Amino acid sequence: MEISLIQAVLVGLWTAVCWSGMLFGIYSNRCLVLSFGVGVILGDVPTALAVGAVGELAFMGFGVGAGGTVPPNPIGPGIVGTLLAITSADVTPESALALSIPFAVAIQFLQTAIYTACAGNPEAAKRALKSGNLGKWHTIANITVVLFAIGGFALGFLAAYAMPLLQTLVGMIPAWLTKGLSVAGGMLPAIGFAMIMSVMLSKEFIPFALLGYIAAAYLKLPVVGIAMVGLVFALKHYFDVKKQEENAPVAAQEVNHDDWI
């Protein structure tokens, strides 16, 4: 599949909107959101969603940044990986995820560079506001968003426009290595999920995690069914805690009364 110039421009605009939109807290810089837009532009939404789902599982854990580390950027699998999977017949969603990891790391360096360059903007904006220069304050306050939009457009456009070169490079990879990348890409979601479990999972919730594994591996329940089972336990826990909070003041009052007697 060949990508036209108009499609490359649209991919660049979509990347710009998603990358700059994360500054507004709308979670647009997620693998699933990025890949969905690419799928709509290129006319292959199922493949795009498959790549986005695999990338979302992996980057759900990478986004934790355990130990103060900087995680890779989701634009790697969301844009580059999706473009590879749609335009290359031999690239599976799992191998696309593995191939896009170097791009995700490189893009994160660019994001860190933009944040570093704009580190002094808040103080400069305060000084401009105190001096009554609203035009300068408006420019400084929005320069970070503008830089992310420009950088996002450049990344998306270049990734789409240079896709024939990337396809050639991928075609030079031996079949056994491509198969190995597919296996490695299939393991990345498990690694990402394990990372987030190591941060969020406490000992009292381990039985529920084991129950989810049993439901998926042995009972063959679909994801929606497992989510409904989790919802049942979550509601039970919520109502139990609420009941304990309602009864706690009464119990405390009775204990104080007994001590007074």
C-alpha positions in Angstrom: 0.0 0.0 0.0 1.3 3.4 -0.9 0.6 6.6 1.1 -0.4 9.7 -0.8 0.9 13.2 0.0 -2.6 14.2 1.3 -2.7 11.1 3.6 0.8 12.0 4.9 -0.3 15.5 5.7 -3.4 14.2 7.5 -1.3 11.8 9.5 1.0 14.7 10.5 -2.0 16.8 11.5 -3.5 14.0 13.5 -0.2 13.4 15.3 0.1 17.1 16.0 -3.4 17.3 17.5 -2.8 14.2 19.7 0.7 15.1 20.9 -0.2 18.6 21.8 -3.6 17.6 23.2 -2.0 15.6 26.0 -1.0 19.0 27.5 -4.7 19.6 28.1 -5.1 16.3 30.0 -7.4 14.7 27.5 -5.2 11.5 27.1 -5.0 11.9 23.3 -1.4 10.7 23.2 -2.4 7.1 23.7 -1.6 4.2 21.3 -5.3 3.3 20.7 -6.2 6.9 19.9 -3.2 7.5 17.7 -3.6 4.3 15.8 -7.4 4.8 15.3 -6.8 8.1 13.5 -4.2 6.5 11.3 -6.6 3.7 10.5 -9.3 6.1 9.5 -7.0 8.1 7.3 -5.5 5.0 5.5 -8.8 3.1 5.4 -7.8 0.1 7.5 -9.4 0.6 11.0 -9.3 -3.2 12.1 -5.5 -3.4 11.6 -5.0 -0.1 13.3 -7.1 -1.0 16.3 -5.2 -4.3 16.6 -1.8 -2.5 16.7 -3.3 0.1 19.1 -4.7 -2.6 21.4 -1.3 -4.4 21.6 0.5 -1.2 22.1 -1.9 0.0 24.8 -1.4 -3.1 26.8 2.4 -2.7 26.6 2.5 1.1 27.3 0.0 0.8 30.1 2.9 -0.4 32.2 5.6 1.6 30.4 3.7 4.8 31.3 4.3 4.1 35.0 8.0 5.2 34.8 9.1 3.0 37.7 12.1 4.3 39.6 12.0 7.7 38.0 12.8 6.4 34.5 11.4 8.0 31.4 9.1 5.6 29.5 9.0 5.4 25.7 6.6 7.5 23.8 3.3 6.0 22.5 3.7 7.8 19.2 6.2 5.0 18.3 3.6 2.2 18.1 0.6 4.5 17.7 1.9 6.1 14.5 5.0 4.4 13.2 3.9 0.9 14.2 0.4 1.3 12.8 1.8 2.7 9.5 4.1 -0.3 9.2 1.3 -2.8 9.9 -1.1 -1.3 7.4 1.4 -0.8 4.6 3.4 -3.9 5.0 1.8 -7.3 4.4 4.5 -9.2 6.4 4.3 -7.1 9.5 2.0 -8.3 12.2 0.7 -6.0 15.0 3.1 -7.8 17.4 6.1 -7.3 15.2 5.0 -3.7 14.4 5.1 -3.1 18.2 8.6 -4.5 18.5 9.9 -2.5 15.4 8.4 0.7 16.7 10.1 0.6 20.1 13.3 2.4 18.9 11.2 5.2 17.5 9.3 5.4 20.7 12.5 5.9 22.7 13.9 8.5 20.2 10.6 10.4 20.3 10.7 10.5 24.0 14.1 12.2 23.8 12.5 14.9 21.6 9.7 15.3 24.1 12.2 15.8 27.0 14.1 18.3 24.9 10.9 20.4 24.3 10.1 20.3 28.0 13.6 21.3 28.9 13.5 24.2 26.4 10.2 25.4 27.9 11.2 25.0 31.5 11.5 28.7 32.1 8.2 29.6 30.4 6.1 29.8 33.6 8.4 32.4 35.3 8.6 34.3 32.0 4.8 34.3 31.7 4.4 35.6 35.2 6.8 38.4 34.6 5.0 39.3 31.4 1.6 39.2 33.2 2.9 41.5 36.1 4.2 44.0 33.5 0.8 44.0 31.8 2.1 42.7 28.5 -0.8 40.4 27.7 0.4 39.6 24.2 3.8 38.4 25.4 2.1 36.4 28.2 -0.3 34.7 25.7 2.7 33.8 23.5 4.8 32.4 26.3 1.9 30.5 27.8 1.1 28.7 24.6 4.6 28.1 23.2 4.8 24.6 24.6 1.6 23.6 22.9 2.8 25.1 19.6 6.2 23.3 19.8 4.5 20.0 20.5 2.1 20.6 17.6 4.9 21.4 15.2 7.0 18.5 16.4 4.0 16.1 16.1 3.2 17.2 12.6 6.9 16.7 11.6 7.0 13.2 13.1 3.7 12.1 11.6 4.3 13.5 8.2 7.9 12.2 7.9 6.8 8.7 9.2 4.1 8.5 6.5 6.1 10.1 3.7 9.2 8.0 4.4 7.2 4.8 4.7 8.6 3.3 1.4 12.1 3.6 2.9 11.0 1.9 6.1 9.3 -0.8 4.1 12.5 -1.4 2.3 14.4 -1.7 5.5 11.8 -4.0 7.0 12.0 -6.1 3.8 15.7 -6.6 4.4 15.1 -8.2 7.7 15.3 -12.1 7.6 12.1 -14.1 8.0 13.4 -15.8 11.2 14.2 -12.4 12.8 10.7 -11.1 11.8 9.2 -14.1 13.5 11.3 -13.4 16.6 10.2 -9.8 16.6 6.6 -11.0 16.5 7.2 -13.2 19.5 9.0 -10.4 21.4 6.2 -8.0 20.5 3.7 -10.5 21.9 5.6 -10.6 25.2 5.7 -6.8 25.6 2.1 -6.5 26.7 2.7 -9.1 29.4 5.8 -7.2 30.5 3.9 -3.9 30.6 1.1 -5.4 32.5 3.5 -7.0 35.0 5.1 -3.5 35.5 1.9 -1.9 36.4 0.9 -4.8 38.6 4.1 -4.5 40.5 3.3 -0.9 41.3 -0.5 -1.1 41.9 -1.1 -4.6 43.2 -1.2 -5.0 47.0 -1.4 -8.3 48.9 -5.1 -8.0 49.7 -5.9 -7.8 45.9 -3.7 -10.7 44.9 -6.6 -13.2 45.1 -8.6 -11.1 42.6 -5.7 -11.0 40.2 -5.4 -14.8 40.4 -9.1 -15.1 39.9 -8.8 -13.0 36.7 -6.0 -15.2 35.4 -8.1 -18.4 36.1 -11.1 -16.9 34.4 -9.0 -16.0 31.3 -6.7 -19.0 31.1 -8.9 -21.9 32.2 -12.5 -20.8 32.1 -11.9 -19.0 28.7 -14.1 -16.1 29.7 -14.0 -13.1 27.3 -12.6 -9.7 28.4 -16.1 -8.3 28.9 -17.1 -11.2 31.1 -13.9 -10.9 33.2 -14.7 -7.1 33.6 -18.2 -7.9 34.7 -16.9 -10.3 37.4 -14.5 -7.6 38.5 -17.3 -5.2 38.7 -19.3 -7.5 41.0 -16.4 -7.7 43.5 -15.8 -4.0 43.2 -19.4 -3.2 44.0 -19.4 -5.6 46.9 -16.2 -4.0 48.3 -17.7 -0.5 47.9 -20.9 -1.4 49.8 -19.0 -3.2 52.5 -16.7 -0.2 53.1 -19.7 2.2 53.1 -21.5 0.0 55.6 -18.5 0.0 57.9 -18.2 3.7 57.7 -21.9 4.1 58.6 -21.6 1.8 61.6 -18.3 3.1 62.9 -19.7 6.3 64.7 -22.4 4.3 66.4 -19.9 1.7 67.7 -17.5 4.4 68.9 -20.3 6.2 70.7 -21.4 2.9 72.5 -17.8 2.2 73.5 -17.4 5.7 75.0 -20.7 5.3 76.9 -19.5 1.9 78.4 -16.3 3.5 79.5 -18.2 6.4 81.1 -20.4 4.0 83.0 
